[in-house]
Amino acid sequence: MTYIQLVNSVLRRLRESEVTTVQGAGNSNAYARLIGDFVNEAKSQVENAWKWSALRRTLTATTVDGTFNYELQGSKNNFQVLSVLNDTSDIVMLYKDADWFNEAFLLTNPQRGIPTFYNFNGVSADGDTQVDIYPIPDGAYTLRFNVVLRNVPLSGDSDPMEIPSRPVILLATAMAIEERGEDGGQQSMNAYAAAQSALADAVALDAGRHPEETVWYSV
């Protein structure tokens, strides 16, 4: 669904008039803009609730001989790593913490060779995550970062939302009911319960595509 469709769906549930644009000027759109804020807050909460199939992406970086720091273009510093692969060498790269990287680079002579380890290190000027790799590449390697990439807030009327819409709509509606203070809060409690039920159903359906991620092992 698009941003305007989501906002109007919430407005209908509140028995309010639909709008033709969310960000229009004037008092007639003031409430629609508030609902738009609730939609984006609900979207953020639902996006963070599960590793949605619709948000799974592969970010790539191609190394240059002698360069160990790279910007993950399009990462927006808002993602969760699933796996990191050196596609050129057919190996799974392993995460190492900052102390390990400091020791590798500063306390010893850095090695050059096939990139095997990674560590995230800072954010670029345009907001993308930067990653260090080790050993320092001795040539061109294609690195693939399989991630769950959360989206930026919706702003344009036609901006699409990729995750299931029903939990977002019901959660935004619950927020709007709570903001109004209707029925001493009882109606908002019911609305939140409906939103949580819808979210649980959506997660269960999507999790069926990735059953290996819902198996618990005792350690």
N, C-alpha and C positions, 0 to 999 in steps of 0.2 A: 504493500500500500504506500501511497505518497503521503507527504506531510499534511497537505490540505485534506486528504481523505481521512487520515487519522484524527485530525482536529475536529472535523465535522461529525465523525462517528461519536466522539465524546460529547460534542455539543448536543446531538440528538438525544443521547441518553440523559442529558441534563434538562431536556425540554427547552433548549435554546435554539434560536434561529441559526441556520448554517451561514457560512461566509464564503465569499469567492476568493479571498486571499487571507493569509494569516497575518502578514506584516503590514497591512494597509494602515494608513494614518486615520486618526479620528477616534472618538469614543466608541463608535460602533465596532471597532476591531480591538479595543482594549481587552475585552474579555477573551477574545479568540487568541490574543497573544499570550495571555495567562495560561490558557489551555495548552497552547503550544509549548510553554515552559514545562507544564506537567507531562506532556507527551515525551519531551526529550529526557526528563528525569526518569520517567517510567522505562523508556527505551534503554537508558544506561543501566538501570537495575536489572532488567531482563537480559541484556547482553552479558552482564557479569555473572549471571546465575548459572551459565552452562557454556560449554565449548561448542557452540552451535555449528552445524554443518555448513550453513549458509555463510558463515564468517571465516571459514578456513581458507587460507591463502598460502601461496609459496612465494616468498621474497628471495630474489637471487642477487648474488654479488660475484663479480669476476675479479680475481686477484691480479695484482701487478707485481712483477719481480721486485722484491725488497720493501714492499709496503704492507704493513700489518694492521692498519686501522681503516675501516670501511663504513660508509653510511648505508643503512638499509633503506633505500628509497621507498617511500610510501608507507613506512611503518607507523608514522605519526606518534611514536612513543606510546602506543596504546595497544599492546598485543601480548599474547601468551604463547610461549614456545611449545611446540609439540615435538619437534625433532630437528636436528641440523645435520646435513649431509654434505660431504665433499663428493660431489657427483663425478668429478673428473677421476678421482682416485678410488671411487666406490667404497668409501668408508663412512661410518657414523662418527661425527665429531662429538667431543665430550666437553661439557662445561667445566671450567675451572674458576675459582674465585679470584678476587683482585689480589690477594696476598700471594697466591701462586704465580700470577702473572708478573707481579712486581719482582718476585725472586727470579723468575725466568729471564726478565729483561734487564734488571738492574744489578743483581747480585752474581750473575754468571754471564758468560759470553752467549748471547742469544743464538739459537740454532736457526739454520735455514733449511727448508725442505718442504715436505708435504704438510699443509695445514691440517692439524688434528684436534686442536683445542680452541675454545672460544670463550670470550667474556665481554659482556656489554659494558661500554665505557663512554658515558656522556650522551649528549643530544646535540645534533647539528643546529646551525642557525635557523634552518627552516623547520625544525621540530621533529626530525627523524632520528631514530636511535642509531648510535654508532657502536661498532663491534670491533674488538681486537681479536686477532687470531695468532696461533702459534703452532709450530715453528713459523718464522717469517717466510712467506712464500718465495720459492726459487723460480717461479714462473706463473703462468696463467692457470688458475683452477676455478671451476664453477662451483660455488657454494650455494646450497639451497636451505633456506630457513622455512620450515613448515610451521605456520603459526595460526592462531585464532586472532584475527584483526578486527578489533572493535571500530565502529564508524564514528565520525565526527557528528556533533549534534545536527539535526535537521534544521534547515533555515529557509530554503526556497520551497515554494508551494509544490513543485513537482519532484522534490528530492525523495527518492525511494527508501523504504526501510526493508531490510533483508530478513530480519528475524520474524518469528510468528507474531502476527498482529494482535490476536485476541488478548493475550496477557498484558500487552502494552496498553491497549484501549481500556481494559477493565481497571488496570492499576492507575492510569491517568484519571479515569472517572472517580475512583475512590479518593484520590488526592483532591479533586475538585469538590467532591461532597464534603470532605473534611474541612476544606477551606471555607465553605459556606457555613459550617457548623450546624447542619440540619439534624433535627431529631435528637439533640443532645449527644450526638456522636454515634448513636446506635446504627444509623443507616451507613455511616462510613465504615463501621466495623464489619457489617455484612458485605459491603462492597470490597473491602480488602480481602475478606475470606474468599470471595468469588475470584478475585484476581490471583490469589495464591493457588487456588485449585486449578485455574486455567494454566498457570505457569508450570505447575507440577505435571499436568497432562502433556503440555508441549515438550517439556524436558524428557519425559518418559518416551514419547514418540520419537524424538530425535536421538535419544540414547540408544534406541534399538538399532540404529545404523552403525553404532560403535560399541558393541557389547563388551569388547576387551577393556574399555575405559571405565566400566562400572563393576568390575570384578575386584573384590577385596581379598588380599592375601595377609595371613597372620605372619608376623616376623618376630 
